[in-house]
Amino acid sequence: MNNRELNIDGTPILSRIISAVAMGIYHVFVFEGGSRSSKTYSIIQFFIQYALTNQDKPNRVVIARKRATWLQSTVWNDFKTILMSLGLLRYCRINNTLKIIRLGTTTFEFIGLDEVQKLHGLTTDIVWINEAMEATKDDFDQLEQRTTRFSILDYNPSAEEHWIYDTVCPRPDCYFDHSTMLDNPFIPENSRRKILSYEPTEENYANGTVDIRKWKIYGLGLRATIEGLVFSNWEIIDSIPPWVTKRWNCLDFGFTTDPTAAAEVGFYKNCLYIDERFYQTDMLTRDIIKAGKTRCKPLEFICESADPRLEKELRQGGLKTHKVKKYQGSVEAGIDFMKSCQKIYITAQSLNAIKEFKNYTYQQDADGKWLNEPVDDYNHIIDGVRYVCLERLMGKPRTAKRKTVPKGTFR
């Protein structure tokens, strides 16, 4: 079945994958590129076509990420969404518990590199490590030596030095592909506009959105580490420990471009704990109420005060809400408190929260000097956590007392 019969609107990357695999001389395929360049989407399209055009034999494809919990809301959901858009989902056998999709004679198994028992003794025809910069060289070596046909790695180049650059890309049997958002004719306008806002132009400097490193990584797809990060005192844990009894929900409003973000926030012995609950655009009031009741624990919601009407509607809908009281310098004060914590722990399933902490940076001026004001981006859950700090963990801000002058005296 060809692309026309499948009704696949192919990207330039899809065409390059098909041509490179057809050559039969490569054993590993590396796809490096910026955000929204369609790497992941194109690779999924390729695998669907591969399954439908190789039905003369059984095929086993292992699709892996560093942690199993990161698969659910990313490539696992993306794969099913694309199958549905092509009208193929009804022809698949899907095991949602084991994370297995069978299409024709091809079986796709979604595995976390932290699932040791599943990986033990595993053999496969093809392996794809999604977001491969998260993986170690040993992760790749263990999978590749058990792979009979070829391997695929894809990533945003968020480091200037990495084992993939040194040991995989130089191999004579490696196909290397570099892409940017210009390779994606279907990029949503909001995403395109956001990425372009990082570019060091006069207008973007005036708007305070310039981020040279993010522009290199997400716009141009170049290798660069992200500098000027606001937070470094964080790490990933499996779940919030039961002894963390001080807990609240945080809520940051968004709609079309920015998501509405909610998380559970705990505090114990000068450590913050964050567990993402939902992170979604285009949420109406009724959607937030439903998600707040079904996906969050019955705790107080500390939310922003920018939309008092929405906050009132949430209270009327049954959520216990409390508006943050903002004041001059409250953003800096909240960030300083978070930075002063001994550690910030983020649960492994909090994929968007982790992404924010990896990308939340300070602004730079035109000379490259770091300013003491963060870029207003990658901060939706972070803002929510800051609201909790301001309202429930920090002392009230001091206001200067007005001096009184005794009667009968002159200034």
C-alpha positions in Angstrom: 0.0 0.0 0.0 1.6 3.3 -1.1 1.4 6.8 0.5 -1.5 7.8 -1.8 -3.6 4.7 -0.8 -2.7 5.4 2.9 -3.6 9.0 2.5 -0.4 10.0 4.2 0.6 13.7 3.9 4.3 13.0 4.0 6.9 15.4 5.3 10.3 15.9 3.8 11.8 13.8 6.6 9.5 10.9 5.8 10.7 10.9 2.2 14.3 10.9 3.4 13.7 8.0 5.8 12.2 5.9 3.1 15.0 6.5 0.7 17.7 5.9 3.3 16.3 2.6 4.5 15.7 1.4 0.9 19.5 1.8 0.2 20.1 -1.1 2.6 23.6 0.1 3.6 22.8 1.6 7.0 22.3 -0.1 10.4 21.6 3.0 12.5 19.6 6.1 11.6 20.1 9.3 13.6 17.5 12.1 13.3 18.7 15.3 15.0 16.5 18.4 14.8 14.7 21.3 16.4 11.4 21.3 18.1 8.4 20.8 15.8 10.6 19.6 12.9 8.3 16.6 12.6 11.0 14.0 13.5 8.7 11.9 15.7 5.7 12.3 13.5 7.6 11.3 10.4 9.2 8.3 12.1 5.8 7.0 13.2 4.5 7.4 9.7 7.5 5.5 8.4 6.9 2.6 10.8 3.2 2.4 9.8 4.1 2.2 6.1 6.9 -0.3 7.0 4.3 -2.6 8.7 1.9 -2.4 5.7 4.6 -3.1 3.1 6.4 -5.9 4.9 3.6 -8.3 5.7 5.4 -11.3 4.2 7.2 -12.0 7.5 6.7 -11.1 11.2 8.4 -7.9 12.4 9.1 -6.9 15.9 9.8 -3.2 16.7 10.8 -2.0 20.1 10.1 1.7 20.8 11.9 3.0 23.9 12.3 6.0 26.1 14.4 6.4 29.2 11.5 6.0 31.6 8.3 3.9 31.0 6.2 6.7 32.5 7.3 9.1 29.8 5.9 6.9 27.0 2.2 7.2 27.9 1.7 10.9 27.1 4.2 11.1 24.3 5.0 8.6 21.6 2.5 6.0 22.7 -0.4 8.5 22.3 1.1 10.0 19.2 1.3 6.5 17.6 -2.4 5.8 18.2 -3.4 9.3 17.1 -1.7 8.9 13.8 -3.1 5.4 13.2 -6.6 6.9 13.9 -6.0 9.8 11.5 -5.1 7.3 8.8 -8.2 5.1 9.5 -6.0 2.2 10.6 -6.7 2.0 14.3 -9.6 -0.4 13.8 -7.3 -2.8 12.1 -4.9 -2.9 15.1 -4.8 -5.1 18.1 -3.9 -3.0 21.1 -2.9 -4.0 24.6 -3.0 -0.8 26.7 -1.7 -2.6 29.8 1.5 -4.0 28.1 1.8 -1.1 25.7 1.7 -3.3 22.5 0.2 -2.4 19.1 -0.1 -5.1 16.4 -0.6 -4.0 12.8 -0.6 -6.8 10.2 2.4 -8.9 11.0 4.3 -6.2 12.8 4.3 -5.8 16.6 5.2 -2.5 18.2 6.3 -2.8 21.8 6.7 0.4 23.9 9.3 -0.1 26.6 11.0 2.1 29.2 14.7 1.7 29.5 14.1 1.5 33.3 12.0 -1.7 32.9 14.9 -4.1 33.5 12.7 -7.2 33.5 11.3 -6.4 30.1 14.7 -5.7 28.7 16.3 -8.9 30.0 16.9 -11.3 27.1 15.1 -9.1 24.7 15.6 -9.6 20.9 14.0 -7.4 18.2 14.2 -6.7 14.5 14.2 -2.9 14.8 14.6 -0.5 17.8 13.7 3.1 18.0 15.0 5.2 21.0 12.8 8.3 21.2 14.5 11.4 22.8 17.7 9.5 22.7 19.7 12.1 24.5 18.1 10.9 27.7 19.5 7.4 27.2 23.0 6.3 28.1 25.5 4.7 25.7 25.1 1.4 27.6 21.3 1.6 27.0 21.9 1.9 23.3 24.6 -0.8 23.2 22.4 -3.3 25.1 19.5 -2.7 22.6 21.6 -2.6 19.4 23.4 -5.9 20.1 19.9 -7.5 20.3 18.6 -5.9 17.1 18.8 -7.9 13.9 18.0 -5.1 11.3 18.5 -1.5 12.2 18.2 1.1 15.0 16.7 4.6 15.0 17.7 7.5 17.4 16.0 10.9 17.4 16.6 13.9 19.7 16.6 17.7 20.1 20.4 18.5 20.3 20.3 20.0 23.9 24.0 19.3 24.6 27.2 20.3 23.0 28.9 17.1 23.9 27.2 13.7 23.9 28.0 10.0 23.3 25.8 10.0 20.2 27.9 12.6 18.5 31.2 10.8 19.4 30.4 7.1 18.9 27.3 6.8 16.6 27.3 9.7 14.1 30.8 9.0 12.8 30.1 5.4 12.0 30.2 4.5 8.3 26.9 2.6 8.7 25.1 5.6 10.2 22.7 7.7 8.3 22.5 11.2 9.8 19.6 13.6 9.2 19.3 17.2 10.4 16.0 19.0 10.4 14.4 22.2 11.6 10.8 23.4 11.8 11.1 24.4 8.1 11.0 20.7 7.3 7.5 20.6 8.8 4.8 22.1 6.5 2.1 21.2 9.0 3.6 23.1 12.1 0.8 24.8 14.0 1.0 28.6 13.8 1.1 29.0 17.6 4.2 26.7 17.8 5.9 28.4 14.9 5.3 31.8 16.5 6.6 30.7 19.9 9.9 29.3 18.4 10.4 32.4 16.3 10.1 34.5 19.4 13.4 33.1 20.7 15.3 34.5 17.6 17.7 37.4 18.5 15.9 40.2 16.7 15.3 43.8 17.8 11.6 43.2 18.2 12.1 40.1 20.3 14.7 41.9 22.5 12.1 44.6 23.1 9.5 42.0 24.0 11.9 40.2 26.3 11.5 36.8 24.5 15.0 36.4 23.1 16.7 33.2 24.1 19.7 32.5 21.9 20.3 29.0 23.2 16.7 27.9 22.7 16.8 29.5 19.3 19.8 27.4 18.4 18.3 24.2 19.8 14.6 24.5 19.0 14.7 26.9 16.1 17.8 25.9 14.2 18.3 22.4 15.6 21.9 23.1 16.5 23.9 21.6 19.3 24.0 23.8 22.3 23.6 23.5 26.0 20.9 25.6 27.6 22.6 28.3 29.8 21.1 30.7 32.2 18.8 28.2 33.8 16.8 29.5 36.7 16.7 26.2 38.7 19.4 23.6 39.2 18.3 22.2 42.6 15.9 19.6 41.3 15.8 15.9 40.6 13.3 13.2 39.6 11.6 10.8 42.0 9.0 8.1 41.5 6.3 9.7 43.6 5.7 12.1 46.5 6.5 10.2 49.7 3.5 9.6 52.1 5.2 11.5 54.9 4.9 14.8 53.0 1.6 15.9 54.6 1.6 19.6 53.7 0.0 19.5 50.3 -1.9 21.8 48.0 -3.0 21.9 44.4 -1.7 24.7 42.2 -3.4 26.0 39.1 -2.2 28.3 36.3 -4.7 29.4 33.7 -4.2 29.3 30.0 -6.2 28.7 26.8 -5.1 28.7 23.2 -1.3 29.2 23.2 -0.5 28.5 26.8 -1.9 25.4 28.7 -3.9 25.4 31.8 -1.6 23.6 34.2 -2.3 21.9 37.5 0.0 20.0 39.9 0.0 18.8 43.4 2.7 20.6 45.5 4.1 19.2 48.8 6.5 20.7 51.3 8.6 18.9 53.9 11.9 19.9 55.6 12.7 22.7 53.2 12.0 20.5 50.2 9.4 21.0 47.5 7.6 18.1 45.8 5.7 18.4 42.5 3.4 16.0 40.9 1.8 17.1 37.6 -2.0 16.5 37.3 -3.0 18.0 33.9 -1.4 20.3 31.3 -3.7 21.1 28.4 -4.8 23.9 26.1 -8.3 24.9 25.1 -9.8 24.0 28.5 -13.1 25.6 29.2 -14.3 26.2 32.8 -16.3 22.9 32.8 -13.2 21.0 31.6 -11.1 22.5 34.4 -13.7 21.6 37.0 -14.0 18.0 35.7 -10.2 17.6 35.6 -9.9 19.2 39.1 -12.3 16.7 40.5 -11.2 13.5 38.7 -7.4 14.0 38.3 -6.5 16.0 41.4 -6.8 15.2 45.1 -9.4 17.1 47.1 -7.0 19.7 48.2 -7.1 23.5 48.1 -6.3 25.0 44.7 -3.9 27.9 44.9 -4.5 29.8 41.6 -3.6 33.0 39.8 -5.7 36.1 40.2 -5.6 37.3 36.6 -9.1 36.0 35.9 -11.3 36.5 38.9 -14.4 35.5 36.9 -12.9 32.1 36.1 -11.8 31.6 39.7 -15.3 32.3 40.9 -16.8 29.9 38.4 -14.4 27.2 39.6 -15.5 27.8 43.2 -19.2 27.6 42.1 -18.3 24.3 40.4 -17.1 22.7 43.6 -13.4 23.4 43.6 -11.9 24.9 46.8 -9.9 27.8 45.3 -7.7 30.6 46.7 -6.4 33.5 44.6 -2.7 34.4 45.0 -2.1 38.0 46.1 0.5 39.4 43.8 2.7 42.4 44.8 5.6 44.3 43.4 8.5 41.9 43.2 6.4 38.8 43.9 7.8 36.9 40.9 11.4 37.3 42.1 10.4 36.6 45.7 8.7 33.3 44.8 11.6 32.2 42.6 14.1 33.1 45.3 12.1 31.0 47.8 12.1 28.0 45.4 15.8 28.4 44.7 16.5 28.5 48.5 14.8 25.1 49.0 17.3 22.3 49.7 15.8 20.3 46.8 12.8 20.3 44.4 11.6 16.8 43.7 9.5 16.2 40.6 7.7 12.9 40.0 8.8 10.9 36.9 5.3 11.1 35.4 5.4 14.9 35.4 6.7 15.2 31.9 5.8 18.8 31.2 7.0 20.0 34.6 10.4 18.3 33.9 10.5 20.0 30.5 9.8 23.4 32.2 12.6 23.0 34.7 15.0 22.0 31.9 14.1 25.1 29.9 13.2 27.9 32.3 15.9 30.6 31.8 16.8 34.2 32.6 16.6 36.8 29.9 19.6 38.2 28.1 20.2 41.6 26.7 21.6 42.4 23.3 25.2 42.0 24.6 24.5 38.6 26.0 24.4 39.7 29.6 22.1 37.7 31.9 19.3 39.8 33.5 17.6 39.0 36.7 14.2 38.5 35.0 13.1 35.1 33.6 11.9 34.6 30.1 8.1 34.3 30.3 8.1 30.8 28.8 8.3 27.2 30.1 6.8 28.4 33.4 3.1 27.3 33.7 3.6 24.7 36.4 6.5 26.7 37.8 4.2 29.7 38.2 1.6 27.5 40.0 4.3 26.2 42.4 5.3 29.8 43.0 1.7 30.7 43.9 1.8 28.0 46.6 5.1 29.3 47.9 3.8 32.9 48.0 0.5 32.0 49.7 1.3 29.1 52.0 5.0 28.8 52.6 6.4 32.4 52.7 6.0 35.1 55.3 3.8 38.0 54.3 5.7 40.8 52.4 6.8 43.7 54.5 5.4 47.1 53.6 7.1 50.3 54.7 5.2 52.0 57.5 4.2 55.6 56.8 5.9 57.9 59.2 3.5 60.2 61.2 4.3 63.7 62.1 3.2 65.0 65.5 0.7 67.8 65.4 2.2 71.3 65.6 5.5 70.3 63.9 6.8 71.0 60.5 8.6 68.7 58.1 
